[in-house]
């Protein structure tokens, strides 16, 4: 999935973008109080490898955001959602890199 990046160039959806889209599927979107959109952009800037290293920090943000909404945040499903978002972003990034290399 490509999304508009810097200078209008389409780029692969990063881990934060992927996580946001997964959570939106369940009706969980940035409500302006949680800072989720900003955190998702930070995750995209970190990239998949750094997000893996910061997994506990990301899970902490999800717990805080859920608490602000009065929602539970179960560790196993949250961890699964984050790791799947990281893996999907990594796959897409690798595919985009291969496509760029094939173009010459």
Contact map, one row per residue, 1 for C-alpha under 8 A:
11100000000110000000000000000000000000000000000000000000000000000000000000000000000000000001000000000000
11110000011110000000000000000000000000000000000000000000000000000000000000000000000000000000000000000000
11111000011110000000000000000000000000000000000000000000000000000000000000000000000000000000000000000000
01111101111000000000000000000000000000000000000000000000000000000000000000000000000000000000000000000000
00111111111000000000000000000000000000000000000000000000000000000000000000000000000000000000000000000000
00011111100000000000000000000000000000000000000000000000000000000000000000000000000000000000000000000000
00001111100000000000000000000000000000000000000000000000000000000000000000000000000000000000000000000000
00011111110000000000000000000000000000000000000000000000000000000000000000000000000000000000000000000000
00011111111000000000000000000000000000000000000000000000000000000000000000000000000000000000000000000000
01111001111100000000000000000000000000000000000000000000000000000000000000000000000000000000000000000000
01111000111110000000000000000000000000000000000000000000000000000000000000000000000000000000000000000000
11100000011111000000000000000000000000000000000000000000000000000000000000000000000000001001100100000000
11100000001111111100000000000000000000000001000000000000000000000000000000000000000000001001000000000000
00000000000111111100000000000000000000000011101100000000000000000000000000000000000001001100000000000000
00000000000011111110000000000000000000010011001100100000000000000000000000000000010011111100000000000000
00000000000011111111000000000000000000111111000000000000000000000000000000000000000010000000000000000000
00000000000011111111100000000000000000011001000000000000000000000000000000000000000000000000000000000000
00000000000011111111110000000000000000000000000000000000000000000000000000000000000011011000000000000000
00000000000000111111111000000000000000010000000000000000000000000000000000000000110010000000000000000000
00000000000000011111111100001000000010010000000000000000000000000000000000000000000000000000000000000000
00000000000000001111111110000000000000000000000000000000000000000000000000000000000000000000000000000000
00000000000000000111111111000000000000000000000000000000000000000000000000000000100010000000000000000000
00000000000000000011111111111000000000000000000000000000000000000000000000000000000000000000000000000000
00000000000000000001111111111000000000000000000000000000000000000000000000000000000000000000000000000000
00000000000000000000111111110000000000000000000000000000000000000000000000000000000000000000000000000000
00000000000000000000011111110000000000000000000000000000000000000000000000000000000000000000000000000000
00000000000000000000001111111000000000000000000000000000000000000000000000000000000000000000000000000000
00000000000000000000001111111100000000000000000000000000000000000000000000000000000000000000000000000000
00000000000000000001001100111110000100000000000000000000000000000000000000000000000000000000000000000000
00000000000000000000000000011111111110000000000000000000000000000000000000000000000000000000000000000000
00000000000000000000000000001111110000000000000000000000000000000000000000000000000000000000000000000000
00000000000000000000000000000111111100000000000000000000000000000000000000000000000000000000000000000000
00000000000000000000000000000111111000000000000000000000000000000001000000000000000000000000000000000000
00000000000000000000000000000111111100000000000000000000000000011001000000000000000000000000000000000000
00000000000000000000000000000101111111100000000000000000000000001000000000000000000000000000000000000000
00000000000000000000000000001101011111110000000000000000000000001000000000000000000000000000000000000000
00000000000000000001000000000100001111111000000000000000000000000000000000000000000000000000000000000000
00000000000000000000000000000000001111111100000000000000000000000000000000000000000000000000000000000000
00000000000000010000000000000000001111111110000000000000000000000000000000000000000000000000000000000000
00000000000000111011000000000000000111111111000000000000000000000000000000000000000000000000000000000000
00000000000000011000000000000000000011111111100000000000000000000000000000000000000000000000000000000000
00000000000000010000000000000000000001111111110000000000000000000000000000000000000000000000000000000000
00000000000001110000000000000000000000111111111100100000000000000000000000000000000000000000000000000000
00000000000011111000000000000000000000011111111100000000000000000000000000000000000000000000000000000000
00000000000001000000000000000000000000001111111000000000000000000000000000000000000000000000000000000000
00000000000000000000000000000000000000000111111111100000000000000000000000000000000000000000000000000000
00000000000001100000000000000000000000000011111111100000000000000000000000000000000000000000000000000000
00000000000001100000000000000000000000000011011111110000000000000000000000000000000001101100000000000000
00000000000000000000000000000000000000000000011111111000000000000000000000000000000000000000000000000000
00000000000000000000000000000000000000000000011111111100000000000000000000000000000000000000000000000000
00000000000000100000000000000000000000000010011111111110010000000000000000000000000001000000000000000000
00000000000000000000000000000000000000000000000111111110000000000000000000000000001001000000000000000000
00000000000000000000000000000000000000000000000011111110000000000000000000000000000000000000000000000000
00000000000000000000000000000000000000000000000001111111110000000000000000000000000000000000000000000000
00000000000000000000000000000000000000000000000000111111111000000000000000000010010000000000000000000000
00000000000000000000000000000000000000000000000000000111111100000000000000000000000000000000000000000000
00000000000000000000000000000000000000000000000000000111111110000000000000000000000000000000000000000000
00000000000000000000000000000000000000000000000000100111111111000000000000000000010000000000000000000000
00000000000000000000000000000000000000000000000000000011111111100000000000100110010000000000000000000000
00000000000000000000000000000000000000000000000000000001111111110000000000000000000000000000000000000000
00000000000000000000000000000000000000000000000000000000111111111000000000000000000000000000000000000000
00000000000000000000000000000000000000000000000000000000011111111100000010000100000000000000000000000000
00000000000000000000000000000000000000000000000000000000001111111110000110000000000000000000000000000000
00000000000000000000000000000000010000000000000000000000000111111111000000000000000000000000000000000000
00000000000000000000000000000000011100000000000000000000000011111111100000000000000000000000000000000000
00000000000000000000000000000000000000000000000000000000000001111111111110000000000000000000000000000000
00000000000000000000000000000000000000000000000000000000000000111111111110000000000000000000000000000000
00000000000000000000000000000000110000000000000000000000000000011111111000000000000000000000000000000000
00000000000000000000000000000000000000000000000000000000000000001111111000000000000000000000000000000000
00000000000000000000000000000000000000000000000000000000000000000111111100000000000000000000000000000000
00000000000000000000000000000000000000000000000000000000000000000111111110000000000000000000000000000000
00000000000000000000000000000000000000000000000000000000000000100110011111000000000000000000000000000000
00000000000000000000000000000000000000000000000000000000000001100110001111100100000000000000000000000000
00000000000000000000000000000000000000000000000000000000000000000000000111111100000000000000000000000000
00000000000000000000000000000000000000000000000000000000001000000000000011111110000000000000000000000000
00000000000000000000000000000000000000000000000000000000000000000000000001111111000000000000000000000000
00000000000000000000000000000000000000000000000000000000000000000000000001111111100000000000000000000000
00000000000000000000000000000000000000000000000000000000001001000000000011111111110000000000000000000000
00000000000000000000000000000000000000000000000000000010001000000000000000111111111000000000000000000000
00000000000000000000000000000000000000000000000000000000000000000000000000011111111100000000000000000000
00000000000000000010010000000000000000000000000000000000000000000000000000001111111110000000000000000000
00000000000000100010000000000000000000000000000000000010011000000000000000000111111111000000000000000000
00000000000000000000000000000000000000000000000000010000000000000000000000000011111111100000000000000000
00000000000000000000000000000000000000000000000000000000000000000000000000000001111111110000000000000000
00000000000000110110010000000000000000000000000000000000000000000000000000000000111111111000000000000000
00000000000001100100000000000000000000000000000100110000000000000000000000000000011111111100000000000000
00000000000000100000000000000000000000000000000100000000000000000000000000000000001111111110000000000000
00000000000000100100000000000000000000000000000000000000000000000000000000000000000111111111000000000000
00000000000111100100000000000000000000000000000100000000000000000000000000000000000011111111100000000000
00000000000001100000000000000000000000000000000100000000000000000000000000000000000001111111110000000000
00000000000000000000000000000000000000000000000000000000000000000000000000000000000000111111111000000000
10000000000110000000000000000000000000000000000000000000000000000000000000000000000000011111111100000000
00000000000100000000000000000000000000000000000000000000000000000000000000000000000000001111111110000000
00000000000000000000000000000000000000000000000000000000000000000000000000000000000000000111111111000000
00000000000000000000000000000000000000000000000000000000000000000000000000000000000000000011111111100000
00000000000100000000000000000000000000000000000000000000000000000000000000000000000000000001111111110000
00000000000000000000000000000000000000000000000000000000000000000000000000000000000000000000111111111000
00000000000000000000000000000000000000000000000000000000000000000000000000000000000000000000011111111100
00000000000000000000000000000000000000000000000000000000000000000000000000000000000000000000001111111110
00000000000000000000000000000000000000000000000000000000000000000000000000000000000000000000000111111111
00000000000000000000000000000000000000000000000000000000000000000000000000000000000000000000000011111111
00000000000000000000000000000000000000000000000000000000000000000000000000000000000000000000000001111111
00000000000000000000000000000000000000000000000000000000000000000000000000000000000000000000000000111111
00000000000000000000000000000000000000000000000000000000000000000000000000000000000000000000000000011111
